[in-house]
Amino acid sequence: MRRFVTSLLCAAAIAAAPQALAAPASFKIDPTHTFVHFEIMHLGLSHFTGRFDDVDGSIVYDREAGTGKVDIRVQVASANTGVEKLDQHLQTDEFFHAEKYPEVRFVGDQFTVTDGEVLAVSGELTLLGVTRPVTLQFTHFNCLDAHPMARVPACGGNAVTNIKRSDFGMDAYIPAVGDDVRLSVEVEALIPQEDGEGA
């Protein structure tokens, strides 16, 4: 549910990148190094966690203008809690209703920049066909002139946000299963190679 966010971190990283990444720069999310984690209270006992393993998308950032756009797509079928029966339950209409809404999407184009550093990206999160405003706050980001394996510019980082699942119409088992969801994203993105392959 959360981790959609994330790619926004890359956008932030691009802002702080060296001159080699002069604007505008277009990055593609590396799905093998990008994940969205979610954390939610269970029965008032502990925070239960899981993640989405299939995340992709793109980032375009104009460093000089401080503008850009992030488009992140999360595949609901990739929800992974480590418990197979729970993973299957999350696909039902009590939660993600994966058959009807197979994708969660974040699109953001409002960048908060201070002294050339991107601190947040705001946009809209669409879940269960409902779209709400969401802001991703960056806790870390960095860029490399050349990825050590792909040998192209790369950016990555970590972002967090909090949402209420009931705002999107997902209200099953509240309050036993919490309404507040913390999303964290670990993202890496690279300027695409000519052959379209990542590293």
C-alpha positions in Angstrom: 0.0 0.0 0.0 2.7 2.4 0.6 6.0 2.1 -0.8 4.3 4.0 -4.0 5.5 6.1 -3.6 8.9 6.1 -3.5 10.5 6.7 -6.5 10.2 10.2 -5.4 13.3 9.7 -3.5 15.1 9.3 -6.7 13.8 12.5 -8.0 15.2 14.1 -4.9 18.5 12.5 -5.5 18.6 13.8 -9.0 18.2 17.3 -7.7 21.4 16.9 -5.7 23.3 15.1 -8.5 26.4 16.4 -10.1 26.4 18.6 -13.1 26.7 15.5 -15.2 23.0 15.1 -14.5 22.1 18.5 -15.8 18.4 18.9 -16.3 16.3 17.5 -17.6 17.3 13.9 -16.6 15.1 10.9 -17.2 15.4 7.8 -14.9 13.8 4.4 -14.9 13.2 2.7 -11.6 15.2 -0.5 -11.1 12.6 -3.1 -10.0 15.3 -5.4 -8.7 16.3 -2.8 -6.1 13.1 -1.1 -5.3 10.5 -2.1 -2.8 7.6 -0.6 -0.9 7.0 -1.7 2.7 3.9 -1.2 4.8 3.4 -1.3 8.6 0.1 -1.5 10.4 -1.0 -2.2 14.0 -2.4 -5.7 14.6 -4.8 -6.2 17.5 -3.1 -3.5 19.5 -0.2 -6.0 20.1 2.4 -5.2 17.5 3.1 -3.5 14.2 2.8 -6.0 11.4 4.9 -5.5 8.3 4.9 -6.6 4.7 6.1 -5.4 1.3 5.4 -5.2 -2.4 8.0 -6.8 -4.5 6.9 -5.6 -8.0 7.4 -1.8 -8.3 8.3 0.1 -11.5 8.0 3.5 -13.0 9.9 6.6 -14.1 11.2 9.9 -12.9 11.9 13.1 -14.9 13.6 15.9 -13.0 14.9 19.3 -14.2 17.6 20.2 -11.7 17.9 23.8 -12.8 14.2 24.6 -12.6 13.5 22.3 -9.6 10.6 20.7 -11.4 9.8 17.2 -12.6 7.4 14.3 -12.5 7.4 10.9 -10.8 5.2 8.0 -11.9 5.3 4.9 -9.7 3.3 1.7 -10.2 2.9 -1.0 -7.6 1.5 -4.4 -8.5 -0.9 -5.6 -5.8 -0.3 -9.3 -6.6 3.3 -8.8 -5.4 2.2 -8.2 -1.7 4.5 -10.3 0.4 3.9 -10.7 4.2 5.8 -14.0 4.5 2.5 -15.8 5.3 0.9 -17.3 2.2 -2.7 -17.4 3.4 -2.5 -13.7 4.4 -1.0 -12.8 1.1 -4.0 -14.5 -0.6 -6.5 -12.7 1.8 -5.0 -9.3 0.9 -5.9 -9.9 -2.7 -9.6 -10.3 -1.9 -12.3 -7.5 -2.0 -11.9 -7.0 1.8 -8.5 -5.4 1.1 -6.9 -4.7 -2.3 -9.6 -6.3 -4.5 -6.8 -7.2 -6.9 -9.1 -8.6 -9.6 -10.7 -5.2 -10.1 -7.8 -3.0 -9.0 -4.5 -4.7 -9.8 -2.3 -1.6 -9.5 -1.6 1.1 -6.9 -0.2 4.3 -8.6 1.5 7.4 -7.3 2.0 10.4 -9.6 3.8 13.4 -8.2 4.9 16.7 -9.7 5.2 19.1 -6.7 8.8 19.2 -5.4 9.9 20.9 -2.2 13.5 22.1 -2.7 15.7 23.9 -0.2 19.2 25.0 -1.1 19.2 22.7 -4.1 18.1 19.7 -2.1 14.8 18.0 -2.6 13.1 17.3 0.7 9.7 16.1 -0.4 7.5 15.3 -3.4 3.7 15.7 -3.3 1.2 14.2 -5.7 -1.7 11.8 -5.8 -2.0 8.2 -4.7 -4.7 6.0 -6.4 -5.8 2.9 -4.5 -9.0 0.9 -5.0 -10.0 3.5 -7.6 -9.8 6.3 -5.1 -7.3 9.2 -5.5 -6.0 11.2 -2.5 -3.1 13.7 -2.0 0.0 12.2 -0.6 3.4 13.7 0.3 6.6 11.6 0.4 9.2 12.8 2.8 12.8 12.0 2.0 15.1 10.6 4.8 18.0 9.9 2.5 19.1 10.1 -1.1 22.2 10.0 -3.2 23.3 10.0 -6.8 26.3 8.4 -8.6 27.9 9.7 -11.8 28.2 6.1 -12.9 26.6 3.0 -11.5 29.5 0.5 -10.9 27.9 -2.2 -13.0 25.5 -0.4 -15.4 28.0 2.5 -15.9 25.2 5.0 -16.2 24.1 7.8 -13.8 22.0 6.4 -11.0 20.1 7.8 -8.0 18.4 6.2 -5.0 17.1 6.8 -1.5 14.5 6.3 1.1 11.1 8.0 1.6 8.3 7.6 4.1 4.6 8.7 4.3 1.5 7.9 6.4 -2.0 7.2 5.1 -5.3 6.1 6.5 -6.5 3.1 4.5 -10.1 4.0 5.3 -9.6 7.2 3.2 -9.4 4.8 0.2 -12.4 2.7 1.1 -10.3 -0.1 2.7 -12.0 -0.4 6.2 -12.2 -4.1 6.9 -11.5 -5.1 10.5 -10.9 -1.6 11.8 -9.9 -1.1 14.6 -8.6 -4.6 15.3 -6.4 -4.1 12.2 -5.3 -0.5 12.3 -6.4 2.3 10.0 -3.1 4.1 10.0 -0.5 2.7 7.6 3.1 3.7 7.4 4.7 3.3 4.0 8.4 3.3 3.4 10.1 3.1 0.1 13.6 1.9 -0.9 14.2 3.0 -4.5 17.0 2.9 -7.0 16.7 4.4 -10.5 19.1 4.6 -13.5 19.2 6.4 -16.8 18.2 3.7 -19.2 20.9 1.9 -21.1 20.6 1.6 -24.9 19.8 -2.1 -24.5 17.1 -1.3 -21.9 18.7 -3.5 -19.3 19.4 -2.6 -15.7 22.0 -4.0 -13.3 
